[in-house]
Amino acid sequence: MAQRWAAVQASRSGALALFELKDGSYAPVLASAVLPGIDHAELASFIILRTMTKAVRAYRDALRTKRTGA
């Protein structure tokens, strides 16, 4: 299987831009081939949290809530 490389750019406004390495340069993509099914708008809403630990915990809690329907 071919190895895929991806990049994510986060802006100060909380927007995420996804890129994939194609033919030696990064090209923007709308969805991740590496992590299909990720809601990028939802994920972006957590990058404004003060620490990475808080962001990861909040995102994990949101995913659990979505999965259990609570």
HELIX and SHEET records of a PDB file:
HELIX    1   1 HIS A   40  ALA A   44  1                                   5    
HELIX    2   2 MET A   52  THR A   68  1                                  17    
SHEET    1   A 3 ALA A   6  ALA A  10  0                                        
SHEET    2   A 3 LEU A  16  LYS A  22 -1                                        
SHEET    3   A 3 SER A  25  VAL A  29 -1                                        
END                                                                             
